[in-house]
Each structure stands twice: as structure tokens, then as C-alpha cells.
Amino acid sequence: MTKKTTNLKLTSYNAVTDSGSLVYNYINDVSGSATGENLLLIDTFAGQANSSLVNLSASIVTINNKLIFAPATVVTTGMSTSAIISPSGLSQSDYGKRSVSITLNTSASLLGGEMGFFRVPSSLNGWILQSAAVSCAGSSTSGNPTFSVFKYANNVNPYLESTGTKMSASITVAAMAFESSASEIVSTASSIFTENKVRVKCVVSGSSVRYATATLVFQKKP
């Protein structure tokens, strides 16, 4: 006895139980003129499926046109409650920045030549210096102290100026200003890599400068 398939309701024949059926009946069920013959049912389903896919594609295009991706500035300010945050927008916002602080002295005043280092971890590989600033608790009473930022490849002596790559212009702490800091200095030309050493050095000490701390801000290269 013939059976109907579950989804398309196609007529199926069993070689054993339907062996007595007429060949005419089999041909008519598979590709005859009846409205319920198999090939017509398959063709009807294909048309419906194609129409559904076309409608789905149009819906996806409509949704994509309505999607708003937040730029880095909006991610930083948080001024949108509906925009989508992309990995790029996040990495280039303030939330994608990481800072490192290096203390050059404590209660003893700067003499000049003081330096501090940090080793670049793998999580900062390929990042660039975005800004550098220095603050101090005891402001200079005479002259402006200045500092330099250099990077050194692995196994290169970070104490020798000539072996490093300068990453910024001189950082200056304004004279006679308590907890003063330098203007932002941006350098996009020099990336840091895993195992590099980054050095901050006091070039000019000023006078009576205590607790000088340099803060370097890095961000993933766009």
C-alpha cells in the first residue's frame, strides 16, 4: 500500500507491499497530470522556498541598513544607548588604552640621569605610544625638568642612548606647578613588541623635584 511522506506528502512505493500496483499508477503518481503528483509537489516546494529566501535576504538587508555601529569617540563617551560596539570601535576608544607608570625618584630630589624601565608583555605586542606625561609632588624651583622615552629591542642594553629608538619628543614638567603634568605627546611611528624594554629617563633635573612619575599610554595600532 502506497504511503505519503511526512513533509511534502510525496507518494512512495514499497517494493514488496506495492509490487502488485500498476505501472501506470506509479508513473502517474511520480510525474502524471494529477495535482498531487510528486514532481509537481517538489516544484511547488522549491518555488515557495525560493520566495522565502528572497524575503529573508531582503529582511537581512533592511536590518543591516538600520544597524548603527558606534565610533571610538561614542564608545568612550557612552553617549548612545542603541549603537552597536564593534571590536575596532572598542580597541580605538579610551577603553582600548593601557597605561604604565614608572617612578623615577621618591623623597630625594632629581639629579638628572634617573631612569626607569618596563618590559613589554605579549598583550601589548604591536601597540603604539599614544601619550606620555610626568607628574611630581615637589615642583621644580629652578628650570623645567625634561624626560625622554626610548624603546629597546630584546637583549639590547637600555642604558645606552644610541641603541634605542626614541618614541616621543621631550616631556617637560612645568616649573612651579604642584602635581603638574606635560602636554600629551603622540607618536604613531614606533610600535612596541613583546620583550622590548621601554625606558623613561630624566634628561634635565630642574631643582627640588620629588616623586617624579611618568605615565605612558599605549593603544593597539589601528
C-alpha positions as CSV (number, residue, x, y, z in Angstrom):
1,M,0.0,0.0,0.0
2,T,1.5,3.4,-1.0
3,K,2.4,5.9,1.7
4,K,2.7,9.7,1.8
5,T,6.0,11.2,3.0
6,T,5.8,13.3,6.1
7,N,6.7,16.8,4.8
8,L,6.0,17.1,1.1
9,K,3.4,14.3,1.1
10,L,5.0,12.6,-1.8
11,T,3.6,9.2,-2.8
12,S,6.1,6.4,-2.0
13,Y,6.0,2.8,-3.1
14,N,7.3,-0.2,-1.2
15,A,8.9,-2.8,-3.4
16,V,7.3,-5.7,-1.5
17,T,3.9,-4.5,-0.4
18,D,3.2,-2.4,-3.6
19,S,4.5,-4.9,-6.1
20,G,1.0,-5.5,-7.4
21,S,0.4,-1.9,-8.3
22,L,0.0,-1.0,-11.9
23,V,3.0,0.7,-13.7
24,Y,0.5,3.3,-14.9
25,N,-0.4,4.2,-11.3
26,Y,3.3,4.5,-10.4
27,I,4.1,6.8,-13.3
28,N,1.0,8.9,-12.7
29,D,1.9,9.4,-9.1
30,V,5.5,10.3,-9.9
31,S,5.0,12.5,-12.9
32,G,1.5,12.5,-14.1
33,S,-1.2,15.1,-14.6
34,A,-2.7,15.0,-11.1
35,T,-2.3,18.0,-8.8
36,G,-0.8,15.8,-6.1
37,E,1.9,14.1,-8.3
38,N,5.4,14.0,-6.8
39,L,7.3,16.3,-9.3
40,L,4.7,19.0,-9.0
41,L,4.8,18.9,-5.3
42,I,8.6,19.2,-5.4
43,D,8.4,22.1,-7.8
44,T,5.8,23.9,-5.7
45,F,8.0,23.5,-2.6
46,A,11.1,24.8,-4.5
47,G,9.2,27.9,-5.5
48,Q,8.0,28.5,-2.0
49,A,11.5,28.0,-0.6
50,N,13.0,30.4,-3.1
51,S,10.4,33.1,-2.3
52,S,11.1,32.6,1.4
53,L,14.9,33.0,0.8
54,V,14.3,36.2,-1.2
55,N,12.2,37.6,1.5
56,L,14.8,36.6,4.2
57,S,17.6,38.3,2.2
58,A,15.6,41.5,1.9
59,S,14.9,41.4,5.6
60,I,18.6,41.0,6.4
61,V,19.5,43.9,4.1
62,T,16.8,46.0,5.9
63,I,18.2,45.1,9.3
64,N,21.8,45.8,8.2
65,N,20.8,49.2,6.9
66,K,19.3,50.0,10.4
67,L,22.4,48.9,12.3
68,I,24.4,51.7,13.8
69,F,28.0,51.0,14.8
70,A,29.4,53.3,17.4
71,P,32.7,55.0,16.5
72,A,35.5,55.1,19.1
73,T,34.5,58.6,20.3
74,V,31.0,57.4,21.1
75,V,32.3,54.3,22.8
76,T,34.5,56.5,25.0
77,T,31.7,59.0,25.9
78,G,28.9,56.4,26.2
79,M,26.5,58.8,24.5
80,S,24.5,56.2,22.8
81,T,22.1,53.6,24.2
82,S,21.4,51.8,20.9
83,A,24.6,51.8,18.8
84,I,26.5,48.6,18.4
85,I,30.1,48.4,19.8
86,S,32.4,46.8,17.3
87,P,35.8,45.3,18.2
88,S,37.5,48.1,16.3
89,G,35.5,50.8,18.0
90,L,36.3,49.4,21.4
91,S,40.0,49.0,20.7
92,Q,40.4,52.5,19.5
93,S,38.3,54.1,22.3
94,D,39.7,55.1,25.7
95,Y,38.6,51.6,26.9
96,G,41.2,50.2,24.5
97,K,44.1,52.1,26.1
98,R,46.5,50.7,28.7
99,S,48.8,52.8,30.8
100,V,52.1,52.1,32.5
101,S,53.5,54.3,35.3
102,I,57.3,54.5,36.1
103,T,58.5,56.2,39.2
104,L,62.0,57.8,38.8
105,N,62.6,59.1,42.4
106,T,61.0,59.4,45.8
107,S,61.8,61.9,48.5
108,A,65.3,62.6,47.2
109,S,65.3,65.4,44.5
110,L,66.0,64.5,40.9
111,L,69.7,64.9,40.0
112,G,69.4,64.1,36.3
113,G,70.1,60.7,34.6
114,E,67.5,58.8,36.7
115,M,65.7,56.2,34.6
116,G,63.1,53.5,34.9
117,F,62.1,50.6,32.6
118,F,59.3,48.2,31.9
119,R,59.3,45.0,29.9
120,V,56.6,44.8,27.2
121,P,54.3,41.8,27.7
122,S,52.8,39.9,24.9
123,S,49.4,41.6,25.5
124,L,50.9,44.9,24.3
125,N,52.7,43.4,21.2
126,G,52.5,45.8,18.3
127,W,50.9,48.6,20.3
128,I,51.8,52.3,19.8
129,L,52.6,55.1,22.3
130,Q,49.6,57.4,22.4
131,S,50.7,59.8,25.1
132,A,53.3,60.5,27.8
133,A,53.2,62.7,30.8
134,V,55.1,63.3,34.0
135,S,53.8,64.4,37.4
136,C,55.7,65.3,40.5
137,A,55.0,66.1,44.2
138,G,57.8,68.6,44.6
139,S,57.8,71.1,41.8
140,S,61.0,72.5,40.3
141,T,62.0,75.7,41.8
142,S,64.5,76.5,39.1
143,G,64.2,75.4,35.4
144,N,62.0,72.8,33.8
145,P,62.8,69.2,34.2
146,T,62.6,67.2,30.9
147,F,62.4,63.5,30.2
148,S,62.8,61.2,27.2
149,V,61.1,57.9,26.2
150,F,63.1,55.3,24.4
151,K,62.4,51.7,23.4
152,Y,65.0,48.9,23.1
153,A,64.9,45.5,21.4
154,N,65.3,42.4,23.5
155,N,68.9,41.8,24.6
156,V,69.9,45.4,23.7
157,N,71.4,47.5,26.5
158,P,68.7,50.0,27.6
159,Y,71.3,52.1,29.4
160,L,72.9,53.2,26.1
161,E,71.0,56.0,24.4
162,S,72.4,55.2,20.9
163,T,71.0,51.7,20.9
164,G,67.4,52.7,21.4
165,T,64.6,54.2,19.3
166,K,63.2,57.5,20.5
167,M,59.4,57.3,20.9
168,S,58.5,60.8,21.8
169,A,59.7,64.4,22.0
170,S,61.0,65.6,25.4
171,I,58.4,65.6,28.1
172,T,58.5,68.7,30.2
173,V,57.1,69.3,33.7
174,A,56.1,72.9,34.1
175,A,58.1,74.8,36.7
176,M,56.5,75.9,40.0
177,A,53.4,73.9,39.5
178,F,52.3,71.3,42.1
179,E,51.4,67.9,40.6
180,S,51.9,69.4,37.1
181,S,52.0,67.2,34.0
182,A,53.2,67.6,30.5
183,S,51.1,68.1,27.4
184,E,50.1,65.0,25.6
185,I,52.8,63.7,23.2
186,V,51.6,61.4,20.4
187,S,53.9,59.1,18.4
188,T,52.4,56.7,15.9
189,A,55.6,55.8,14.1
190,S,57.1,53.5,16.7
191,S,55.4,50.3,17.9
192,I,56.5,48.2,20.9
193,F,56.8,44.5,20.7
194,T,57.0,41.6,23.2
195,E,60.2,41.6,25.3
196,N,61.1,45.1,24.2
197,K,62.2,47.4,27.1
198,V,60.7,50.9,27.3
199,R,62.8,53.4,29.2
200,V,62.0,56.8,30.7
201,K,65.0,58.9,31.5
202,C,65.3,62.3,33.3
203,V,67.3,64.5,30.9
204,V,67.2,67.7,32.8
205,S,66.5,67.5,36.6
206,G,65.4,71.0,37.4
207,S,65.6,71.8,41.1
208,S,63.9,70.1,44.1
209,V,61.7,67.8,42.0
210,R,60.5,64.8,44.1
211,Y,58.3,61.8,43.3
212,A,58.5,62.2,39.6
213,T,56.3,59.6,37.9
214,A,56.0,59.1,34.2
215,T,52.7,57.7,32.8
216,L,52.8,56.2,29.3
217,V,49.6,55.3,27.5
218,F,49.5,52.7,24.7
219,Q,46.9,51.6,22.3
220,K,46.5,48.9,19.7
221,K,47.6,50.0,16.3
222,P,44.5,50.7,14.0
